[in-house]
């Protein structure tokens, strides 16, 4: 009887990862003025058995840290000895932004508008190119982890192309409370990865520069469910890996914006259903006199809200998504 052929080792950067093992490595990005190297941290779990190659990444925006903890907990729950396929984890993509608690890179570029990048372009373009060539190009599926930005917090949600059957299947498997059909943005990781054939889910949950436990838990459970749906891990009955009820599908969403400058008092919570015209809160002056009532412009689910107490006219206050 012939023996089953062993999997080949997995090549990434300058190393090769043997089947049934894990390896941490650093991909060179740039060098600081002090001479210290800046590198992209990567951990590879290369299973003993065949299966898909998947990546998970976080902190493409340097201040969005919920995903960093999601990646850590997912990795802690997995073993390359039992994993089928290969998982590439990049917990911090925007390393320089994370070091300074900044959404952007030092040149003020948005890394998530710089893909697919270039090996000789700006710093953002070089990081994007490195991510595309060393990670995305080796994978068939990716999960891009984000949080709210600019003092906003988001309900756990998956943003994806729900018209693509494969993407929709994985979005449903993730099991976030809301699935939002989201248009692709030029320069984003999701758009660039889709252009080279990868299926990508973008997870949003929590607030920037916070470890919101409810958003972390939803992210970890969702990633694990996707890995189970792909056959990379076994889903045990009754566990968080088991497929949940699919999230509410939404096709449209918009922000209610401030129509006055003042102190904001919101009366709605994330996940709350609201009717068109319903009171969401109000704006007051420093003495408490009501200046303007904030009302919903559409029926739907509150999927995001600002946490800023003082807002200017035109600022985004409440993000409402309408179920399909």
Residue pairs with C-beta under 8 A, 6 or more apart in sequence:
6 19
7 19
7 46
7 47
7 48
7 49
7 50
8 19
9 16
9 17
9 18
9 19
9 46
10 16
10 17
10 44
10 46
10 53
10 86
11 17
12 25
12 42
12 44
12 88
12 134
12 135
12 138
13 25
13 27
13 42
13 134
15 23
15 25
17 23
17 44
17 46
18 46
19 46
19 47
19 48
19 80
20 46
20 47
20 48
20 80
20 81
21 46
21 80
22 43
22 44
22 45
22 46
22 80
23 43
23 44
23 46
24 41
24 42
24 43
25 42
25 43
25 44
26 37
26 39
26 40
26 41
26 42
27 39
27 40
27 42
27 130
27 134
28 37
28 38
28 39
28 40
29 37
29 38
29 39
29 40
29 95
29 126
29 127
29 130
30 37
30 38
30 123
30 126
31 37
31 38
32 38
38 95
38 96
39 95
40 90
40 92
40 93
40 95
40 127
40 130
40 131
40 134
41 90
41 91
41 92
41 95
42 88
42 89
42 90
42 134
42 135
43 75
43 88
43 89
43 91
44 86
44 87
44 88
44 89
45 75
45 78
45 79
45 80
45 83
45 86
45 87
45 89
46 80
46 83
46 86
47 80
47 81
47 82
47 83
47 84
47 85
47 86
47 232
48 80
48 81
48 82
48 83
49 83
49 84
49 85
50 84
50 85
51 83
51 84
51 85
51 86
51 230
51 231
51 232
52 85
52 86
52 139
52 140
52 141
52 230
52 231
52 232
53 85
53 86
53 87
53 88
53 138
53 139
53 140
53 141
54 85
54 86
54 87
54 88
54 139
54 140
54 141
54 142
54 143
54 226
54 227
54 230
54 232
55 87
55 88
55 89
55 90
55 135
55 136
55 138
55 139
55 141
55 142
55 143
56 70
56 71
56 74
56 87
56 88
56 89
56 90
56 142
56 143
56 145
56 223
57 67
57 71
57 89
57 90
57 91
57 93
57 131
57 135
57 142
57 143
57 144
57 145
57 189
58 64
58 65
58 66
58 67
58 68
58 70
58 71
58 90
58 91
58 92
58 93
58 145
58 146
59 65
59 67
59 68
59 91
59 92
59 93
59 94
59 97
59 98
60 93
60 94
60 111
60 112
60 144
60 146
60 189
61 94
61 97
61 103
61 104
61 110
61 111
61 112
61 146
61 149
61 208
62 92
62 94
62 95
62 96
62 97
62 98
62 99
62 100
62 101
62 102
62 103
62 104
62 105
63 97
63 98
63 101
63 102
63 103
63 149
63 208
63 209
64 103
64 145
64 146
64 147
64 149
64 208
64 209
65 98
65 147
65 208
65 209
65 210
65 211
66 145
66 147
66 205
66 206
66 207
66 210
66 211
66 212
66 215
66 216
66 219
67 91
67 145
67 146
67 147
67 203
67 219
68 91
68 92
68 98
69 211
69 216
70 145
70 203
70 216
70 219
70 220
70 223
71 89
71 90
71 91
71 145
72 91
73 216
73 220
74 89
74 220
74 223
74 224
75 89
77 220
77 224
78 87
78 227
78 233
82 233
83 232
83 233
84 231
84 232
84 233
85 230
85 231
85 232
86 138
87 227
87 232
88 135
88 138
88 139
90 131
90 135
92 98
93 111
93 127
93 131
94 104
94 105
94 111
94 127
96 105
96 106
96 123
97 103
97 104
97 105
97 111
100 106
101 209
103 110
103 149
103 150
103 208
104 110
104 111
105 111
105 123
105 124
105 127
106 123
107 122
107 123
107 124
109 122
109 123
109 124
110 124
110 187
111 124
111 127
111 128
112 187
112 188
112 189
113 185
113 186
113 187
113 188
114 121
114 122
114 124
114 125
114 127
114 128
114 187
115 128
115 131
115 132
115 187
115 188
115 189
115 191
115 192
115 193
116 128
116 129
116 132
116 192
116 195
116 196
117 124
117 125
117 126
117 127
117 128
117 129
117 130
117 131
117 132
117 192
118 125
118 126
118 128
118 129
119 126
119 129
120 126
121 129
128 189
128 192
131 189
132 192
132 193
132 196
136 142
136 189
136 192
136 193
136 196
136 198
137 196
139 198
140 197
140 198
140 199
141 170
141 198
141 199
141 200
141 226
141 230
142 189
142 193
142 198
142 199
142 200
142 201
143 200
143 201
143 202
143 203
143 223
143 226
144 189
144 190
144 200
144 201
144 202
144 203
145 203
145 219
146 202
146 203
146 204
146 205
147 153
147 154
147 204
147 205
147 206
147 207
147 208
147 210
147 212
147 215
148 154
148 204
148 206
148 207
148 208
148 304
149 208
150 208
151 207
151 208
151 306
151 307
151 308
152 207
152 208
152 304
152 305
152 306
152 307
152 316
152 319
153 206
153 207
153 210
153 212
153 270
153 304
153 305
153 307
154 204
154 205
154 206
154 207
154 215
154 270
154 303
154 304
154 319
155 177
155 178
155 204
155 205
155 270
155 271
155 301
155 302
155 303
155 304
156 176
156 177
156 178
156 203
156 204
156 205
156 206
156 214
156 215
156 218
156 219
156 222
157 176
157 177
157 178
157 179
157 180
157 203
157 204
157 205
157 247
157 303
157 321
158 171
158 174
158 176
158 178
158 179
158 180
158 201
158 202
158 203
158 204
158 222
158 247
159 180
159 181
159 182
159 201
159 202
159 203
159 204
160 167
160 168
160 170
160 171
160 179
160 180
160 181
160 182
160 200
160 201
160 202
161 167
161 168
161 181
161 182
161 184
161 194
162 168
162 171
162 179
162 181
162 249
162 251
163 181
164 199
166 199
167 199
167 200
167 201
168 179
169 229
170 199
170 201
170 226
170 229
170 230
171 179
171 201
171 247
172 179
172 243
172 246
172 247
173 225
173 226
173 228
173 229
173 243
174 201
174 203
174 222
174 223
174 225
174 226
174 247
175 221
175 222
175 225
175 243
175 244
175 245
175 246
175 247
176 203
176 205
176 218
176 222
176 247
177 218
177 247
177 248
177 271
177 301
178 247
178 248
178 250
178 301
178 303
178 321
179 246
179 247
179 248
179 249
179 250
180 250
180 253
180 303
180 321
181 249
181 250
181 251
181 324
182 202
184 190
184 191
184 194
185 191
189 200
190 200
190 202
193 200
194 200
201 226
203 219
203 222
203 223
204 304
205 212
205 214
205 215
205 216
205 218
205 219
206 212
206 214
206 215
206 216
207 307
220 240
221 240
221 241
224 233
224 240
224 241
225 235
225 240
225 241
225 242
225 243
225 244
227 233
227 241
228 234
228 235
228 241
228 242
228 243
229 243
233 241
234 241
235 241
235 242
235 243
236 242
248 301
248 323
249 323
249 324
250 300
250 301
250 303
250 321
250 322
250 323
250 324
251 322
251 324
252 298
252 321
252 322
253 300
253 303
253 319
253 320
253 321
253 322
254 297
254 298
254 319
254 320
255 304
255 316
255 317
255 318
255 319
255 320
256 280
256 294
256 295
256 296
256 297
256 316
256 317
256 318
256 319
256 320
257 314
257 315
257 316
257 317
258 264
258 283
258 292
258 294
258 311
258 312
258 313
258 314
258 315
258 317
259 292
259 313
260 283
260 291
260 292
260 313
261 283
261 311
261 312
261 313
262 283
262 284
262 285
262 291
262 292
262 310
262 311
263 283
263 284
263 285
263 286
263 309
263 310
263 311
264 281
264 283
264 294
264 306
264 308
264 309
264 310
264 311
264 317
265 281
265 282
265 283
265 284
266 280
266 281
266 294
266 305
266 306
266 317
266 318
267 279
267 280
267 281
268 274
268 280
268 281
268 302
268 305
268 318
269 302
270 302
270 303
270 304
270 305
271 301
271 302
271 303
272 301
272 302
273 299
273 300
273 301
273 302
274 280
274 296
274 299
274 300
274 301
274 302
274 320
275 296
275 299
276 296
276 297
276 298
276 299
277 295
277 296
278 295
278 296
279 293
279 294
279 295
280 294
280 295
280 296
280 317
280 318
281 293
281 294
281 317
281 318
282 290
282 291
282 292
282 293
282 294
283 290
283 291
283 292
283 294
283 311
284 290
284 291
285 291
294 317
294 318
296 318
296 320
297 320
298 320
298 322
299 320
299 322
300 320
300 321
300 322
300 323
301 320
301 321
301 322
301 323
302 318
302 319
302 320
303 319
303 320
303 321
304 318
304 319
305 317
305 318
305 319
306 315
306 316
306 317
306 318
308 315
311 317
